[in-house]
Amino acid sequence: MSTEPVTHTTAADALRAEILDLSRRYFAEAFPEHPFDRANPRVPVSGKKLDADDLVNLLEASLDLWLTAGRYAEAFEKRFAKEVFGLRHSLLVNSGSAANLVAFSALTSPTLNDRRLQPGDEVITAATGFPTTVNPIIQNQCVPVFLDVDVPTYNIDTSRLEEALSPRTKAVMVAHTLGNPFDLGTIGDFCREHDLWLVEDCCDALGATYDGEHVGRTGMFATTSFYPAHHITMGEGGAVITNNGRMKTLAESFRDWGRDCWCAPGKENTCGKRFGQQFGTLPFGYDHKYVYSHIGYNLKATDMQAAIGMSQLDKLDGFIAARKHNFARLYAGLEDVQDVYLRPEATPRSDPSWFGFPLAVRPDGPLERNDVVRVLDQRGIATRLVFAGNLLRQPAYADIEHRVVGTLEGADYTMNNVLWLGVFPGLGDAHIDYVLEVLHDMARNGAHPE
Ligand SMILES: Cc1ncc(COP(=O)(O)O)c(C=O)c1O
């Protein structure tokens, strides 16, 4: 643990040590591991994988009573950007959705002059995915331009990228679906050639690589989520990652009320000119702490969240390995039933870090996706759909201003035929064997929900 504990009296330190020691014993008693039980099978689709170190860190941060972002947040932001992405800056926020909103909003800053995103500008994205990859585009009065997704990578289909381009195109914002990198080669070249911003939603993709490099390094911003379903968790949480110092400052401003000042919580006069600057028509020397250069939000996280993030980060490599192992076992185990189920495919040149196992129930085969989902549910196996399916068929999007380029056949196929299964580290070989057994049973005997 690289953070320095805050100073206390000796008696307080001794009590803290006792509490932390007790908490380890408490964890062992309160949260024993539950091995897979065939008599009462339960295969969740995702879940937190916590241990005593996470509880100790949470208590350490609580005992500080600092509450807002503090020593753990600072340590996490430094470690996360460097260790995971090999980049300079990360900013902790309170969710992956907040990370997307902050990253996109930063690109609307008037300080970017004619490169800023403005109302009416077009942003290319995918029709299938999580809503809050697309929502910041709409929330900032820009226009999403939807491309279809490819089956079975479930990533943006790049074959019509050039067709999607218009004089108003300013950016591409898209997610690496379920941990499978999108075609970063094509999209990176396209953005460079046409001078477009790229925001990579990496919420589901920690550990995924493209051409051997971690995803999130091509775009101006990468974003992540630390909700319990994700590769590491803080309960709620997210991060915005960038290599660009100026962009970091802009994102920080939008995260922190739109303020111009960048002092850390509890600090003042970091710039050394707190009472000596001219801003707009404010009186000279107006306290920099209360100068606002953006229409911002407050999307900060707490030190308790960051503390769990620190101990989770220590385990990230193991979590990724477990996800890949579970994915590989499901993939190999479905080799003989490919006429019934279509297995997912990694995007060329990529090594995914799977969030889940997307499985298509072939529409020309003997089973129906909805029956498969219900039988799995009745037999204790949880599933999810590929988030919003075809986003344009969701009620909230009925009246949004948008363009569609080409057809959305892949999005409709995904909406109608695909489900995803869990691969998270809380699942062991026995869980995966059971899932394979039930899928084979349906392939042979049909899916008959009760
Ligand atoms: C691709 C993607 N982006 C964004 C989010 C939003 O993250 P959060 O739930 O932390 O707001 C999710 C959530 O699962 C996601 O899958």
The ligand as an ORCA input file, in Angstrom:
! r2SCAN-3c Opt
* xyz 0 1
  C     -20.015     -0.146    -22.015
  C     -20.539      0.516    -20.785
  N     -20.419      1.839    -20.650
  C     -20.854      2.478    -19.555
  C     -21.440      1.791    -18.513
  C     -21.943      2.539    -17.323
  O     -21.222      2.269    -16.153
  P     -21.882      2.593    -14.725
  O     -22.886      1.534    -14.453
  O     -20.733      2.562    -13.771
  O     -22.510      3.933    -14.816
  C     -21.599      0.415    -18.611
  C     -22.241     -0.327    -17.511
  O     -22.198     -1.519    -17.390
  C     -21.132     -0.240    -19.770
  O     -21.280     -1.566    -19.918
*
